């Protein structure tokens, strides 16, 4: 029996069930007080056991789960990491300690841990939780600019903006909506310099490594390349394998290894974002779950099920992979983003022709005609996503060209 946290922004339930086939049964933890979750729980009850955690304390959740004798736990979204760590501590199976779980979701605590573990780190500062202008101004006098303002807890670039100087920081903090505070508030982090642009540069200068750790043994499974961000910090496209040389890959994997060691991980699946800087690769952040879309892209490129591997790790198996996994194709996912000035989608034309492109496997419209686009929502308010596979990077670039030239979107 494997405990799986599930809810908004989790991996699709049927994808999880498919990966678990013949391996384990699923016990879903879901908060049915959330309307979207209540609807999906009907499906979950058909493909596993459901524990509704709405209103429960950690001790009550443990009491409800204990009779099922779970062998481990896994989640594919950030919101479940801390609750599962408390459950594991109560029931005695191997998972992240509560201390590690906090570092995996709290970006400020994680920066402290990485710095204390000896990794080169940018400067970082905590924004006063009350955000009073005088206190923010005093903080701004200490910050090294340019910098990035972002939530301590969050993902997808939500409420994340660049800040050029002290006055800009004070102004940006003042404009934040009240919902940007979350539980721990905001932080400021020194911006990591980018590599100089060049005509031959086809992709972004940052990437990610998805790794599994079983009984302290690290396996780097996939290195994901990226297309440049849309302003301010919104993802636009990913692909596996990354277009880097063997020497560059070795450098990136070494940094990923150092980050996992610094955090003291012993088990689990991790998504480590790394940026190339003039001083070499530097860690942006470490997530305590697989990257969104990475299992699908890796399967397209190699036929390997990363999600099933992560379940085997969660169940306590000794899993070791000499990675990154070899890929015969390029698996990809595009997220088409609206311009920063857009507030509502009016029309979308060309998706029918996009669907006919060779290699396109699925298209999902996230913000259709009439839907609002929130500038604070970050990557989450992408217009549509496309999954597929290409024989090489030239085929990948052709799809990217089609998205920007042949699919036409009108906005208000």
N, C-alpha and C positions, 0 to 999 in steps of 0.2 A: 504494500500500500504506500503510495507516494502522495504527500500533501502538496497541493498546487494552489497558490494564491491566484485569484482571478478577479477581474473587474475592468473598469474603463482603461483602455489603452494596453490591455494584455494581448498576448498572442492569441489568434483565433482558437476557440475551444476545440474544434474538430482537427486542427493541425496538431494540437497537443495530444489528443486522443490517438491520432494516427501514429505519432512518434512513440506512444506508450504501448502500442499493440504487441502482445506476446511478452511484454517486459514487466508490467505492473498494472495494478488497479489505481484509479485516481480518486482522491478525496479532495473535493474543491472547497476552498474557503472563500466565501463571497458575502459581501454586505448587501442584503436584499432591501435595505432601506433606501438605497440609491435606485431611482426608477429604472435607469438603463440596465442595472444589474438584475433587478427583479425579473425583467423580461428574459434575459439570457439564462437565468437560473433554471428555467423550464427545460432548456436544452441540456444543461449540465446534469440534471437529475436523470436524464435518459442515458448518459454515458459515464456515470460515476456516482459517487456518494457526495452529497452536498451538506455542508455545515454552514448555516446562516449566522454570521458573526455580528450582525447588527446589534449594537448596544451592549455587546459582551466585553468584559474585562479580559486581560490576558489569561488570568487564572480560569475564568469560565470557558474560554476557548480551549484551553488545555484539557479541562474536564470533559468537554464535548468530543475532543479528538482522541483522547487516551484509549477508549474502548476499541478503537479501530487498529491499534498497534501499528502506527506508521513506521516505515523504515527510513524515511527521510523527507525532505521538503525542497521545493524549487519554485521560483516565480520568474516571470518574464516581464515584470514591471516594478518600478522603484517603490511604489506605495506599500508593497507587501514585505519588503526586506526586513524592516525592524520588527513588525509583528511576528514573522516567522522565526526570527532570532530568539525572541522571548519564548515562543512555543517550543523551540528546540531545547532551550535551556531548562524548561520545565519537564519535558518528556525524555530528555537524555539522548537524542539522536544528533548526528554530526551535521552542523550547519555553521553559519557565521555566529561568532559570539555577539552579544548585544553591543559591545564596544566597537567591534569591527563593523557591524551593521550601521552604527551611527556614522562612522567615517565614510561609508559607502554612499550615504544619502546626504550628508551635510558637507557641502563643498569647503566650508571654512575649516572644519575639523579635519577633513582629508588633506588640505594643503598643509596643515600643521604636521600631520603624520608623515607626509611625503618629505617635507623639509627635515623633520627630525630623523627620517630614515636615510638622509644623505643625498637626496635627489636635488639637482639644481631647481630652484623654485622662484617664480616671480614674486614681487611684493604683494601682500594681500592685507586688507583691513576690513573690520566689521563696521557696518553702518549702524548708528544708534537706532534701536528698535522703534523709538518714538518719532524719529526723523525730524526733530525740531531743527529749524534752519541754523541756529547758532551752533548746535552740536555738530551738524553736518559740515558747516563751514570750518570748524576746528579740525574735523577729520580731513577735509580737503587740503588743508595746509600740510598734511603729512604724506599724502598720496603721491606716488611717482607717476606722472602722466606721460603718454596716453594710457588710459586704463579702460576697464570694462566693469559696468555696474550690472549685477545679476543677483537672483535669489540664492540664499544658502541652500535651499531645498527646491528642486525643480528640474525640468528637462525640456529639451526641444527649443531652447532659446527664448522661452517665455519670460517677458519682462527684462530682457537682456539687451543693453544698449552700450555703445561706445561713449566714453567721456574724454574730451580733449584737454580740459584744464579744470582748475578749482571751481570757477564760476559755472562751467558746464555741469559739473557734478552736482552742485547745489541745485541748479535748475532742473536737472533730470530727476533727482530724488523728489523734488517738490511736485513734479508731474505724475509720479507713480500713483496708480489707483490703489485704494485701500487693500484690495485683494492680493497685491504683490507682496504683502508682509509675510504671509504664511505663518508658520510657527516660529521660525527663527529669524525672520527678516532678511535683509539684504547684505551683500558684501561688495567690496571693490577689489579688483585684481589688476595688477600691472599688465598691460597688453604685451604679449609676446611678439616680437618683431617678425615680420614675414621675410621670406627670401626675395631677392630682387626679381622683378618680372622679366621675362625673356620671350622672344617670338616663338621658340620651340616648346614653351611651357603649355601643355594641353590640359592639365588637371590642377586641382587645388594643392597647396603645400601642407596639407594635413591629412591624416588617415587614421585608421583605427585597427586595433588588434583584438580579436576575440580568442580568449584563452580559457582552458579548463584546468582546474587544480584538484587533484585527487590524492589524498593522503600526503599532501605537501609537495607532490610532483607536478610541475608545470608543463602543460602542453599548449603550444600556440597553434591554433587550428586554422585561422584565416586572417589575412591582412586585406583590409578594405580601402580602396581608393575613393576619392571624392571629387565632385565638381565644385567650382567656387561657390561660396555662400551668396545668398541674396541678402541685401541689407535688411536689418543690421547684422543678424547672425542666424539666418534661416537656411536649413539644409535644402539642397536642390537635386542632388544625385549621388548615388553610391555604386560601386562595382567591385567584384571579386574575380580574379586577384588584382591587387594594386599594381600599377605600372611603375615598378621601381626595380633597380638593379639588385643583384644578390648582395652586394656590399651594403647598399642602403637598407635592404631587408634585415640583414644581420644587426645593423645599428638599431633599427626600430625594435626588433625583438629583444635586444639587450635592455633597452630602456623599459619595455613592458615588463620584463622579468624583474628589473630593479624595483619598479613600482609595486608589484605584487609582494615582493620580499619586504619592502618597507612597510607595507600595511599588515604584514604578518598573516597572510591568508594560508589556510590549510586545505580548503575545499571550496568548490563552487564554480560558477561560470562568470566570466568577466569581460567587459567591453571597455578597452583602454584607448582613449583618444590621445593622439600624439601629433604635435605640429613640428614641421621642419623650420628651424630658425637659423640665422647666421652663425649661431653657436652650436648648431646640431639639433637633433630631435629632443623635444621637451614634452613632458606629460601635461595635457590639458585637464583630463579628469579620468577617474577610474569608476566604472559603474558595476554594481554587483549583480548584473544579469547580462544575458546576451544582448547584442545590439539589435535594435528594431530592424527587421527585414534581412538581417544577416543569415539566419538559417535558410530562408527561401533562396537568397542569392547563391549561397554556397551549394545548395542542392542543385540549382540550375547549372552551376559551373563544374561541379565534380560528382554529383550523385551521393554525396555524404550527408547524413542527417545529423546536424550539429545538435538539434533539440534532443534527439534520442541519446546522443553521447552525454549531454548535460544531465539527463535523467539517470543514466547509469552512474554518473558521479554522485548525484544526490542520493542514490540508493546504497552508496558505500562501496561500489566496485572500484578496483584498482585499474583505472583507465589511463593509458598513456599513448599518445599519438605523436609520431615523428612528423611534426608539421613544419610549415603550413601544408594543409592538404593539397595534393596536386590537382590542378584544374585543367581540363581540356578545352574549356570555353570561358567566356566572360559573362557571368551572371550580374544583372543590374537592377536597380530600382531608381526611378526618377520621381521627384516631388516637385510639381510645377508651382511656383510661388507667385502671388500677385505683387505688383509694384507697391512700394511703401505708401503711396498716396491713395491706393484703392480702398474703398469702404464697402462696396457691394458688387457681387457678380451680376452682370446683366445677361450676357449670352456667351455660349461656348460653341465654336464651330471647328470641325476637323477631327474630332475624336473617332468618327467612323473610319476615316482614312488611316488614322494612327493604328487602329485595331487591325487593319489589314497588313501592316508592316511585318516583314519576316522577323521572327523572334519575339514578337510581343505576345505575352501569355495572359495578362490580365490588366484591366484598367478599372480604377475605382475613383468615382467623383466624390470628393469630400466637401466642396463648397460649390453647389450648383447655382443656376440662375435664380436670383432673388435672395441668396444667402449673404449675410453680412461677413465682412472680413475685418477682424480685429487686429490692429497694428501691434498690440501688446501680446498677441497669442503665440508669436514665434512660428516655428515650423508647423505647429499643429493646424493652422488654418491654411494649409496648402490647398490648391484648387483641385488637383487630381494627382493620382499616383499611377505609375506604370511599372510592371514587372516584366522581365524578359531575359533573353539570352542572345549573345552574339558570338560569332566565331572568333572575333579579334577586337582590338580597340578601335579600329577604323569603323567597324560595324556599330560599335557603341557610340562613337562620335556622330555617325549618321542619324541615329535615333535622336540624339541631343539636338542636332540641327533641325530635324523635323518638328520637334516640340516647340522650338522658338520661331520657326518660320511658317509652318503649315497649320498649326493649331492656333486659332485666333480667338481671343477672349476680350470682351468688352466689359468695362467696369464703370461704376459711378464713383 
